[in-house]
Amino acid sequence: MSIRCEKLTHIYQQGTAMQSYALRDISFEIEDGEFIGLIGHTGSGKSTLIQHLNGLMRPSSGTVYFNGEDIFAEGYDLRALRGRVGLVFQYPEYQLFEADVLSDVKYGPKNMGLTDAEAEERAKEALKLSGLSEEFYERSPFELSGGQKRRAAIAGVLAMRPQVLILDEPTAGLDPKGRDEILETVSELHKKQHTTILLVSHSMEDIAQYADRLLVLNEGNLCYFDRPKRVFQYYRELERMGLSAPQITYLMHELKDEGADVDTSIGTVAEAKDAILALYEKKQAGRKKQVN
């Protein structure tokens, strides 16, 4: 399973005086089971791009391939595609509408033509995966906390059993606890269900911790598509795009500038902790040799 974009271009208000490029000749491929991060300044084209990946928007030129098939070819079943490539919009809890959580999560599978019993089985499985226990099934979704609403909304997409899950800023507006819980849920889906993940985020720390590779958009152009460690080495270029690297990256560069023998590609707190402890132990060992 793969998603491949080939020279994808999208022009808003094409042919008018207000014409503007949202995407310019974007080409990349996401392999089965990858965890991809997507970053870019506001207006860089992130939301436009992800809506092309399951056919919600059509390109001005270029195309998207899913499993080698052109999704914009005549006769292609876009409805079936949207069951395989699930998209969770920013603030998805605003789309909750049923009387209780279970009914809300069942809506997608039933809309796919499943029986009520089949839809309920999928809904319960999805709720379990998203971390909501049976005590929430009969509650109104509007009685849930912000993080619980977000989980219920994600479960509604998971119930359609997508092969690819695209999340647009899934932690936006949540408190730190809710944010961490959502990210851990997504990480578990990736590890245990082997779901391909595309995570749109403004948090460089989250991207550094979870993503296998990182897409960077700027003014509709694809600037980087590589491992986060490699991308964040270009932190000065990212700053010129209105972005940044994880705070740990800046710390490691400062230590390097002070003469410390550290790896400046480190981007997570855990890696930095290990590196600093190793450096400390090396220095302590050196001092002991001098004393002896």
Disulfide bonds with the S-S distance in Angstrom:
none
